[in-house]
Amino acid sequence: MRSYKQFCGVAKALDVVGERWTLLLVRELMLGPRRYTDLLQALPGLTTNLLAARLKHLDDAGIIERRTLAPPAATQVYALTEMGRELESVVLALGAFGARYLTEPGDDTTNLRWAMVSMRRRWHGEGPGTLVFRSPERAFTVVLGDSLTVEDGEARDPDVRVEAEEHVLLAGVARGHDLPFTGDATIYDRWRQGLFS
């Protein structure tokens, strides 16, 4: 990795996380650990050699760590360390800055996971409440409070369950379109108001 060779916190931070793809890898890990193949699939255009190099660099810098999931999965995943979690506010701030340039996706790749990350920065509501968003491909748990948390996977007994095709969920999460749901309408409305009002 190249260095700016400047005695400045901004320059040193960019020495560590300023290379292409690096902060997008942090974004991918913000909702929980991911396998190497998950990361490669989530970032079209990123080559396997470059992914390996970025992961090694982030691991060496103490931003991510390798873990092995408990059996029966027993597979290796990458996760943010405590220091890596400090970058979440940076990623969310970049998302807020970049959102002004978003119009329509066109031929850009879309991903429900990215919309879930953006919910964290857009949240201005309150809790309590737990929602599960499920498409045929994946599920996320959203917990409402003074801040909003989003995690991979499905909570056992959510207050609200939203199930639809991924493009429908994406339209609801990103643009505020109505979504089909079951459960507590008050909590569903609280979620919508906290994002879109």
C-alpha positions as CSV (number, residue, x, y, z in Angstrom):
1,M,0.0,0.0,0.0
2,R,1.2,3.5,-0.8
3,S,1.5,6.1,1.8
4,Y,0.9,9.9,1.7
5,K,3.9,10.2,4.0
6,Q,2.2,13.1,5.9
7,F,2.2,13.6,9.6
8,C,-1.6,14.2,9.7
9,G,-4.4,12.0,11.1
10,V,-6.5,12.3,7.8
11,A,-3.5,11.2,5.7
12,K,-2.7,8.3,8.1
13,A,-6.3,7.2,8.0
14,L,-6.3,7.3,4.2
15,D,-3.0,5.3,4.3
16,V,-5.0,2.5,6.0
17,V,-8.5,2.8,4.5
18,G,-8.2,5.0,1.4
19,E,-7.5,2.3,-1.2
20,R,-10.2,1.4,-3.6
21,W,-12.7,-1.2,-2.2
22,T,-11.5,-0.9,1.4
23,L,-14.4,1.2,2.8
24,L,-16.9,-0.9,0.8
25,L,-15.5,-4.0,2.5
26,V,-16.1,-2.2,5.9
27,R,-19.7,-1.4,4.7
28,E,-20.2,-5.1,3.9
29,L,-19.2,-6.1,7.4
30,M,-21.2,-3.6,9.2
31,L,-24.2,-5.9,9.6
32,G,-22.2,-8.9,10.7
33,P,-19.5,-11.4,9.6
34,R,-19.3,-12.5,6.0
35,R,-17.6,-15.3,4.2
36,Y,-14.9,-14.6,1.5
37,T,-17.3,-15.8,-1.2
38,D,-20.1,-13.5,0.2
39,L,-17.8,-10.5,0.0
40,L,-16.6,-11.4,-3.6
41,Q,-20.2,-11.9,-4.7
42,A,-21.4,-8.6,-3.1
43,L,-18.8,-6.5,-4.8
44,P,-19.0,-7.0,-8.5
45,G,-15.8,-5.9,-10.2
46,L,-13.5,-6.8,-7.3
47,T,-11.1,-9.5,-8.3
48,T,-10.3,-12.4,-6.0
49,N,-6.6,-11.4,-5.8
50,L,-7.5,-7.8,-4.9
51,L,-10.0,-9.0,-2.3
52,A,-7.4,-11.2,-0.7
53,A,-4.9,-8.3,-0.6
54,R,-7.5,-5.9,0.9
55,L,-8.6,-8.4,3.6
56,K,-5.0,-9.1,4.6
57,H,-4.2,-5.4,4.8
58,L,-7.3,-4.8,7.0
59,D,-6.5,-7.8,9.1
60,D,-2.9,-6.6,9.6
61,A,-4.2,-3.1,10.5
62,G,-6.5,-4.5,13.2
63,I,-9.7,-3.4,11.4
64,I,-11.0,-6.9,10.7
65,E,-10.4,-10.3,12.1
66,R,-10.9,-13.9,10.8
67,R,-13.3,-16.1,12.8
68,T,-14.5,-19.6,12.5
69,L,-18.2,-20.1,13.0
70,A,-19.3,-22.8,15.5
71,P,-20.3,-26.2,14.2
72,P,-22.2,-27.3,12.2
73,A,-21.2,-24.3,10.0
74,A,-17.5,-24.3,11.0
75,T,-16.7,-22.0,8.2
76,Q,-14.3,-19.0,8.2
77,V,-15.7,-15.5,8.2
78,Y,-14.4,-12.0,8.4
79,A,-15.7,-9.5,11.0
80,L,-15.0,-6.0,12.1
81,T,-13.0,-5.6,15.2
82,E,-13.8,-3.0,17.9
83,M,-11.4,-0.6,16.1
84,G,-13.0,-1.5,12.8
85,R,-16.5,-0.5,14.2
86,E,-15.1,3.0,14.7
87,L,-15.2,3.3,10.9
88,E,-19.0,2.8,10.8
89,S,-19.7,6.5,11.4
90,V,-17.3,7.3,8.6
91,V,-19.1,5.0,6.2
92,L,-22.5,6.4,7.2
93,A,-21.2,10.0,6.8
94,L,-19.9,9.1,3.3
95,G,-23.3,7.6,2.5
96,A,-25.1,10.8,3.6
97,F,-22.7,12.9,1.5
98,G,-23.1,10.6,-1.5
99,A,-26.9,10.2,-1.3
100,R,-27.3,13.7,-2.9
101,Y,-25.8,12.2,-6.1
102,L,-28.2,9.2,-6.2
103,T,-31.0,9.5,-8.8
104,E,-32.1,6.2,-10.4
105,P,-29.9,3.1,-10.4
106,G,-29.7,2.8,-14.2
107,D,-27.2,0.0,-14.8
108,D,-25.7,0.3,-11.3
109,T,-25.9,-2.8,-9.1
110,T,-28.4,-2.6,-6.3
111,N,-28.3,-4.6,-3.1
112,L,-30.8,-4.8,-0.2
113,R,-27.9,-5.1,2.2
114,W,-26.7,-1.6,1.2
115,A,-30.1,-0.2,1.7
116,M,-30.2,-1.7,5.2
117,V,-26.9,0.0,6.0
118,S,-28.3,3.3,4.8
119,M,-31.3,2.9,7.1
120,R,-28.9,3.4,10.0
121,R,-27.9,6.8,8.9
122,R,-31.4,7.9,7.9
123,W,-33.0,7.0,11.2
124,H,-34.5,9.8,13.2
125,G,-37.2,7.9,15.1
126,E,-37.5,6.1,18.4
127,G,-38.3,2.6,19.6
128,P,-39.1,0.1,20.8
129,G,-39.8,-2.4,18.1
130,T,-38.3,-5.2,16.1
131,L,-38.9,-5.9,12.4
132,V,-37.7,-8.7,10.2
133,F,-37.3,-8.0,6.5
134,R,-37.1,-11.2,4.4
135,S,-36.6,-11.8,0.8
136,P,-36.2,-15.3,-0.8
137,E,-32.4,-14.7,-0.7
138,R,-31.8,-13.2,2.8
139,A,-33.2,-11.8,6.0
140,F,-32.4,-8.8,8.2
141,T,-33.5,-7.9,11.7
142,V,-34.1,-4.2,12.5
143,V,-34.3,-3.0,16.1
144,L,-35.8,0.4,16.6
145,G,-34.6,2.7,19.4
146,D,-32.9,6.0,19.8
147,S,-30.5,4.6,17.1
148,L,-31.4,1.9,14.7
149,T,-29.6,-1.4,14.6
150,V,-29.6,-3.8,11.7
151,E,-28.2,-7.4,11.7
152,D,-28.0,-10.3,9.4
153,G,-30.5,-13.0,10.0
154,E,-34.0,-13.3,11.5
155,A,-35.1,-12.5,15.1
156,R,-37.3,-15.2,16.6
157,D,-40.4,-13.2,17.5
158,P,-40.4,-9.9,15.8
159,D,-43.2,-7.4,16.2
160,V,-43.4,-7.0,12.4
161,R,-42.5,-9.4,9.6
162,V,-42.1,-7.9,6.1
163,E,-41.7,-10.5,3.3
164,A,-41.4,-9.8,-0.4
165,E,-39.2,-10.1,-3.4
166,E,-35.9,-8.3,-3.0
167,H,-36.7,-5.5,-5.5
168,V,-40.0,-4.8,-3.6
169,L,-38.2,-4.6,-0.3
170,L,-35.5,-2.4,-1.8
171,A,-38.2,0.1,-3.1
172,G,-39.8,0.1,0.4
173,V,-36.6,0.6,2.3
174,A,-34.9,3.1,0.0
175,R,-37.9,5.0,-1.4
176,G,-40.7,4.6,1.2
177,H,-43.0,2.5,-1.0
178,D,-45.7,0.5,0.9
179,L,-44.6,-3.0,1.9
180,P,-46.6,-6.1,2.7
181,F,-46.3,-6.9,6.4
182,T,-47.8,-8.9,9.2
183,G,-47.8,-8.0,12.8
184,D,-48.0,-4.7,14.8
185,A,-49.1,-1.9,12.5
186,T,-48.1,0.7,15.1
187,I,-44.5,-0.5,15.0
188,Y,-44.5,-0.7,11.2
189,D,-45.7,2.9,11.0
190,R,-43.1,4.0,13.6
191,W,-40.4,2.5,11.4
192,R,-41.7,4.3,8.3
193,Q,-42.1,7.6,10.1
194,G,-38.6,7.3,11.5
195,L,-37.1,7.0,8.0
196,F,-39.4,9.0,5.8
197,S,-41.1,11.8,7.7
